[in-house]
Amino acid sequence: MDRRTEPNRGAIYATTVVAFLAISGIAVVDPILPVIGEAIGVTAWQVELLFTAYIALMAVGMIPATLASGRFGFKPVLITGVTVVGIAAVLASMSSNIVQLSVLRAIWGLGNAMFFATAMVVLVALANDREWVVGLFEAALGLGFAVGPLLGGLLGEVSWRLPFLVCGLLMVLALALAARRLREPATHQPPVKLGAIFATYRRPAFVALCAVTAAYNFVFFVVLGYTPLFLHLDVVPLGLAFTGWGLGLAAGILVVGHRLAHRIGAVQTVGVAIGGLLICLVLFATSTGTAESVIVLVVSGLFMGLANVNLTDLALGLGNSDRRIATGAFNLVRWGAAAPAPIIAGKLAEHSLSWPFWLGAGILTVGALVYLAFGHIMAAGYGERVLWARWNRAARSVEGTPEEAVGEVI
């Protein structure tokens, strides 16, 4: 499709830029975690509270944010979220202990919940080409995860407080952009009901997807939250290492993710991603040198990119036809499963540096088994076939079903 035919390109690009700035704010913390631990005198699991508090409140905030967007509109909720993030980031730069930092990161996560509960729905509603905007959004996330650590590393070399302050200033920029360029979808939608969100979990294909996603996202934040402590690098090299990871993530989304899905299907692409990430976890756990670990980190980013973009597509296709409901239900699982990962990894690291990766490998193995058992159900609901086609007769009857109707098959 010719992008020039998109009538809301300005609003779409503005939303994408805000997404990029929001994710950069998450990732800016990665390279300064060891420095924060040393500066305020806390253990590995205590410094991981910065991630767990953030993710937990983000997960809890998804449902209220979804309900609020149905009542007040997308733009007010999104702008409120960006404002909350900016205030929390600036205050975090002035914190003096881990409790204050963790509370402010939790508030930060609540603000980002307001953004992530609305941004994807707005993009899909404004665009004619859903695949394009999903790819654009996920690319913004990948690039944000690449730029955030670089920014954190360079600024963290001066002071661990500076990345938080600059992140707050970036949110001011995002706020100005959002207030000026964002717009509500032309079609008015009725308020979202809480029961409708939880009713989405009655769909077998969606439940299977959520189970796989829960295992994957736990591992995602083991890598993102614990690896900065595991690598034992200085601030700038650590920032560069995670920039490489973010570039791998962006490449998986932009270059490989949809291309591979068009060739073998989105469900089977998720299987490739899970298999590759499982190998990376084993290599992390058995790594004998920093250089090897950094290479594995970058490669893991590539597989995570494959997973991210296709899990998002599948959630929109297998969930409720109302994208607000599908996004709310999916994000509750996506972020809720991730919340305990950093703090559990930090506690396990007190006994062995490799244990967090072995735990991640075990949990992802469970996710892989769920995928193998129920992947054909997801494929049937999405209008695809998988290699184990003899289990998948239902998929043949919906092969080629238009994407908007796919979510209604099961």
C-alpha positions in Angstrom: 0.0 0.0 0.0 1.2 3.5 -0.8 1.8 5.3 2.5 0.7 8.6 0.8 -2.8 7.3 0.8 -2.8 7.3 4.6 -5.0 10.3 5.6 -3.6 10.5 9.2 0.1 10.1 8.6 1.0 13.2 10.8 -0.9 11.8 13.8 0.5 8.3 13.2 4.1 9.5 13.1 3.5 11.7 16.2 2.2 8.8 18.2 5.2 6.7 17.0 7.7 9.3 18.1 6.0 9.5 21.5 6.3 5.7 21.7 10.0 5.9 20.9 10.6 8.5 23.6 8.7 6.4 26.2 10.6 3.3 25.5 13.9 5.2 25.5 12.9 6.2 29.0 12.5 2.6 30.1 15.8 1.5 28.6 17.8 4.4 29.9 18.0 2.7 33.3 19.9 -0.4 32.0 23.5 0.8 32.0 23.2 2.7 35.2 21.8 -0.1 37.4 25.2 -1.2 38.7 26.2 2.5 39.3 22.9 3.1 41.2 23.6 0.0 43.3 27.0 1.2 44.3 26.0 4.8 44.8 23.1 4.1 47.3 24.6 0.9 48.7 22.0 -1.8 47.8 22.2 -5.4 46.7 21.4 -6.9 43.3 17.8 -7.8 44.1 17.1 -4.4 45.6 18.3 -2.5 42.6 16.1 -4.8 40.5 13.2 -3.3 42.3 13.5 -0.4 39.8 12.3 -2.7 37.1 9.8 -4.8 39.1 8.0 -1.8 40.6 7.8 -0.2 37.2 6.5 -3.3 35.4 4.1 -4.3 38.2 2.3 -0.9 38.3 2.3 -0.8 34.5 0.5 -4.2 34.4 -2.0 -3.2 37.1 -2.6 0.2 35.4 -3.5 -1.3 32.0 -7.1 -2.2 32.8 -8.0 1.2 34.4 -6.2 3.0 31.5 -8.2 1.0 29.0 -11.5 1.8 30.8 -10.5 5.5 31.0 -9.8 5.7 27.3 -13.3 4.5 26.6 -14.8 7.1 28.9 -12.7 10.2 28.3 -11.1 9.4 24.9 -7.6 8.3 23.8 -5.8 11.6 23.6 -6.5 12.9 27.2 -5.4 9.5 28.7 -2.3 9.4 26.5 -1.3 13.0 27.4 -1.9 12.3 31.1 0.4 9.3 30.9 3.2 11.2 29.2 2.9 14.0 31.9 3.0 11.5 34.8 6.1 9.9 33.3 7.9 13.2 32.9 7.2 14.3 36.5 8.3 10.9 37.9 11.5 10.9 35.9 12.5 14.4 37.1 11.7 13.5 40.7 13.7 10.3 40.3 16.8 12.3 39.5 16.5 13.9 43.0 16.0 10.6 44.9 18.3 9.6 47.7 17.4 6.0 48.4 16.1 2.8 46.8 12.6 3.2 48.3 12.1 6.7 46.8 13.5 5.5 43.4 11.3 2.4 43.4 8.1 4.3 44.2 8.8 6.9 41.5 9.6 4.1 39.0 6.2 2.6 39.9 4.5 5.9 39.2 6.5 6.1 36.0 5.1 2.6 35.1 1.6 3.8 35.8 2.1 6.7 33.4 3.4 4.4 30.7 0.4 2.1 31.2 -1.8 5.0 30.2 0.3 5.4 27.0 0.6 1.8 26.1 -3.1 1.1 26.7 -4.0 3.7 24.1 -1.2 4.1 21.6 -1.5 0.9 19.6 -5.3 1.2 19.4 -5.1 4.8 18.2 -2.6 3.8 15.5 -4.7 0.9 14.2 -7.8 3.1 14.2 -6.1 5.9 12.3 -4.4 3.8 9.7 -5.7 1.9 6.6 -2.8 -0.5 6.7 -2.7 -2.3 10.1 0.5 -4.3 9.4 2.3 -1.1 8.6 1.4 0.7 11.8 2.1 -2.4 13.9 5.5 -2.6 12.3 6.0 1.1 12.8 5.1 1.0 16.5 7.3 -2.1 17.2 10.1 -0.5 15.3 9.8 2.6 17.5 10.1 0.3 20.5 13.1 -1.5 19.1 14.9 1.8 18.3 13.9 3.1 21.7 15.5 0.1 23.3 18.7 0.9 21.2 18.9 4.6 21.9 17.9 4.5 25.6 20.9 2.5 26.8 23.3 4.6 24.7 21.8 7.7 26.3 21.9 6.2 29.7 25.5 5.1 29.3 26.8 8.4 28.1 24.9 10.5 30.6 25.5 8.0 33.4 29.2 8.4 33.0 28.7 11.9 34.5 26.1 11.0 37.1 23.4 8.3 37.5 20.9 11.1 38.1 21.4 12.8 34.8 19.7 10.1 32.6 16.5 10.4 34.7 16.5 14.2 34.4 17.1 14.1 30.6 14.3 11.5 30.3 12.0 13.9 32.0 12.9 16.6 29.6 12.3 14.2 26.7 8.8 13.6 28.0 8.2 17.4 28.0 9.1 17.2 24.3 6.8 14.2 23.8 4.0 16.1 25.6 4.3 19.1 23.3 4.2 16.8 20.3 1.3 14.8 21.6 -0.8 17.8 22.5 -0.3 19.4 19.1 -0.4 16.4 16.6 -2.4 13.5 18.2 -6.0 13.2 17.3 -9.0 11.0 18.2 -10.1 8.3 15.7 -13.0 9.7 13.6 -15.3 6.8 14.6 -16.7 7.2 18.1 -16.5 4.0 20.2 -18.6 3.2 23.2 -17.1 2.9 26.7 -15.2 -0.3 27.4 -16.7 -2.6 30.0 -14.5 -4.5 32.5 -16.4 -7.7 31.8 -15.6 -7.5 28.1 -11.9 -7.4 28.8 -12.0 -10.6 30.9 -14.4 -12.3 28.5 -11.5 -12.2 26.0 -9.8 -14.9 28.1 -12.6 -17.3 27.1 -11.2 -17.6 23.6 -8.9 -20.7 23.5 -6.6 -19.3 20.8 -6.1 -16.1 22.8 -5.5 -17.9 26.1 -2.9 -20.1 24.4 -1.2 -17.0 23.0 -1.3 -15.4 26.5 0.4 -18.4 28.0 3.2 -18.3 25.4 3.6 -14.6 25.8 3.7 -14.8 29.6 6.7 -17.2 29.4 8.4 -15.1 26.8 8.0 -11.7 28.6 9.3 -13.2 31.8 12.5 -14.1 29.9 12.5 -10.7 28.1 12.9 -8.9 31.4 15.4 -11.4 32.8 17.6 -10.4 29.9 16.8 -6.7 30.1 16.8 -6.3 33.9 19.5 -8.8 35.0 22.1 -8.8 32.2 23.4 -5.3 33.1 24.5 -6.7 36.4 25.7 -10.0 34.9 28.1 -8.4 32.4 30.1 -6.4 34.9 30.9 -3.6 32.4 31.5 0.1 33.0 28.6 2.5 32.2 29.5 3.4 28.7 30.5 -0.1 27.4 27.3 -1.4 29.0 25.3 1.2 27.3 26.9 0.3 24.0 26.2 -3.4 24.6 22.5 -2.8 25.1 22.5 -0.5 22.1 23.6 -3.5 20.1 20.8 -5.5 21.7 18.3 -2.8 20.8 19.6 -2.7 17.2 19.1 -6.5 17.1 15.6 -6.0 18.4 14.9 -3.4 15.8 16.3 -5.6 13.0 14.1 -8.5 14.1 11.1 -6.2 13.9 11.9 -4.1 10.8 13.9 -6.4 8.6 13.0 -10.0 9.5 9.8 -10.2 11.5 7.1 -9.6 8.9 9.1 -11.0 6.0 9.5 -14.3 7.8 5.8 -14.3 8.9 4.8 -13.8 5.2 6.8 -16.8 4.3 6.0 -19.3 7.1 3.3 -17.6 9.1 3.2 -15.5 12.2 2.6 -18.5 14.5 5.6 -20.4 13.2 7.7 -17.3 13.3 7.0 -17.1 17.0 8.2 -20.7 17.3 11.5 -19.8 15.6 11.9 -16.8 18.0 11.2 -19.0 21.1 13.6 -21.7 19.9 16.4 -19.1 19.2 15.9 -17.3 22.5 16.0 -20.6 24.4 19.4 -21.4 22.9 20.6 -17.8 23.8 19.6 -18.4 27.5 21.6 -21.6 27.6 24.6 -19.8 26.1 24.2 -17.0 28.6 24.2 -19.6 31.5 27.3 -21.4 30.1 29.1 -18.3 28.9 32.8 -18.2 29.8 33.6 -14.6 28.8 32.2 -11.1 28.5 32.7 -10.9 24.7 30.7 -14.1 24.2 27.9 -12.8 26.5 27.7 -9.5 24.6 27.4 -11.4 21.3 24.6 -13.6 22.7 22.9 -10.5 24.0 22.8 -8.9 20.5 21.6 -12.2 18.9 18.9 -12.5 21.6 17.6 -9.1 20.6 17.1 -10.3 17.1 14.9 -13.2 18.2 13.0 -11.0 20.6 12.3 -8.7 17.7 10.8 -11.6 15.8 8.6 -12.5 18.8 7.5 -8.9 19.7 6.1 -7.9 16.3 4.3 -11.2 15.7 2.9 -11.6 19.2 1.4 -8.1 18.8 -0.1 -9.0 15.4 -1.5 -12.3 16.8 -3.0 -10.5 19.8 -4.9 -8.1 17.6 -6.1 -10.9 15.4 -7.1 -13.5 18.1 -8.5 -11.1 20.7 -11.7 -9.1 20.7 -12.6 -7.3 17.5 -12.6 -4.1 19.6 -8.9 -3.3 19.7 -9.1 -1.6 23.0 -10.3 -4.7 24.7 -7.8 -7.0 22.9 -4.9 -4.7 23.8 -6.0 -4.3 27.4 -6.4 -8.1 28.0 -3.1 -8.9 26.2 -1.1 -6.2 28.0 -2.3 -7.2 31.4 -0.8 -10.7 30.8 2.2 -9.3 28.9 3.4 -7.0 31.6 2.0 -8.9 34.6 4.1 -12.0 33.8 7.2 -9.8 33.4 6.9 -8.0 36.7 8.5 -10.6 39.0 11.3 -11.5 36.6 14.0 -8.8 37.6 13.6 -9.2 41.3 13.6 -13.0 41.2 16.7 -12.9 38.9 18.4 -10.6 41.4 17.7 -13.0 44.3 18.9 -16.0 42.4 22.1 -14.2 41.4 23.1 -14.1 45.1 23.6 -17.8 44.8 24.9 -18.2 41.3 25.3 -15.8 38.4 23.9 -18.4 35.9 20.8 -19.4 37.9 18.6 -16.5 36.5 19.3 -17.7 33.0 18.6 -21.4 33.8 15.3 -20.3 35.4 14.4 -18.3 32.3 15.3 -21.3 30.1 13.0 -23.5 32.3 10.1 -21.1 32.1 10.5 -20.6 28.3 10.6 -24.4 27.9 7.2 -24.5 29.5 6.1 -21.8 27.0 7.5 -23.8 24.2 5.6 -26.9 25.2 2.4 -24.8 25.4 3.2 -23.5 21.9 3.7 -27.0 20.5 0.5 -28.3 22.1 -1.7 -25.4 21.1 0.0 -23.6 18.3 -2.4 -25.2 15.8 -5.3 -23.6 17.6 -3.6 -20.1 17.3 -2.9 -20.8 13.7 -6.5 -21.8 13.0 -7.8 -18.7 14.6 -5.4 -16.5 12.6 -6.1 -18.2 9.2 -2.7 -20.0 9.0 -1.5 -23.6 8.9 1.5 -25.0 10.8 3.8 -27.8 10.0 1.8 -30.2 12.2 -1.1 -29.7 9.8 -2.8 -33.0 10.6 -3.7 -31.5 14.0 -4.9 -28.4 12.3 -7.8 -29.2 10.1 -9.7 -26.2 11.4 -7.1 -23.8 10.0 -7.8 -25.0 6.4 -11.4 -23.7 6.6 -10.3 -20.2 7.5 -7.2 -20.0 5.4 -7.2 -16.5 3.8 -9.8 -15.1 6.2 -9.6 -11.3 6.2 -7.6 -10.1 9.3 -10.5 -8.1 10.8 -12.6 -11.3 10.9 -9.9 -13.6 12.1 -10.5 -12.8 15.8 -14.0 -14.0 15.5 -13.2 -17.5 14.3 -12.7 -19.0 17.7 
